[in-house]
Amino acid sequence: MTEATATQPATETPKADSKPGKKLLTNGGPKAKESDVAKKKREAQEALNKDLSERAQKAREEIGAILQKHNCLLIGVPKLVHVEGGRYATESECVVVAQMPKG
């Protein structure tokens, strides 16, 4: 038995990512809870985006039907809008154009 213990290394070599004083997080640690919160926020945002997308599509279809009934044309015109951080971007603004000739 003494021979077997003599061949084992006296100290374990530390892992490359572990540093002295660094806390290792487990599945139940604070990092796991943060990711759960982030996941729930992301899922809520995706659900909201999906709902808004569906509502916007329905509104476009309704507007298109009204315009078609009156024989009008709907086009998109780029509009410069302010975005967070002092930047600007283009957004499409819908404009009803003069009534098209029937024919």
N, C-alpha and C positions, 0 to 999 in steps of 0.2 A: 504494500500500500504506500509506503514511503516513496517508492520509485515513481509511482503514478503521479503523485503530487509534485514531485521534483520536476517533471517534464512540462507541467502546466505553467503558463506565464505568470509572473508574480502580480502584474497589474493588467487590467483591461485597457486596451487602446480606446480612446474616446472616438465617437463617430464624427465624421467630417462636419455635420451640421450642428452638433451640440457644442455649445460654448459654456464656459464657467459662468454661473449666475443667470443663465438663460432658462426661463421656465418652458418646459415642454407641455404643449397643450394636448389634452386628450379629447375624445369624442364628446365628453360632457363639459368641456371647458368653455371659456368665454367666446372663443373664436367660433365654435359650433353654434352658439346661440346667435351670434351676429349673422352668420350665414343663413340661419333659419329666418331671421327678420328680413334680411335682404331678399331671400327667396319669396317670402310672403309679399313684400313690397313689389317685386318684379311681377309676380302673378297677378296682383291687384291692378298694376299698371297695364299689363297685357289685356286683362278682362275689360278695363275701361277703354283702351284703344280699340279693341274689337267691337265693343258696343257703339262707340262713336263712329267707327268706320261703317258699321251696318246702318246706323241712322243717317249718315251722310249719303250713303248709296241710295237709300230709300228716298231721301229728299231730292237727290239728283234725278231719280226716275220720275218723281212727281212733277218737278219743274220741267223736265224734258217733255212730259206728256202735255202739260199746259201750253208750253211754247209750240209744240207740234200742232196742237189744236188751233192755235192762232197763227200758224205758219210763220213763226219767228225763228231766228237762228241764235244760238248761244255760243259765244267764243270765250276763250281765256286770254286775259291781258296781263302781262307780268307787272307786278307792283312791288316797289321797293319797300321792305318792312324792316323795322328795328328788331334785332335779335340780341339776347343777353350778351354781355361782354363788350358792348359798343360796336358790334359788327352789324352788317346789313345783309339781307338775303332777299331773293325774289319770291313772291307768292303769287299764285295765279288768282286774279280777280275776275269773276264772271261778269260779262256785260251783255245785255240783250241788244242785238243789232236790229235795225229797221226791218220791217215786215218783208218777207221774201215774196216775189211775185208768184202767183198761183200758176201752176202749169204742169 
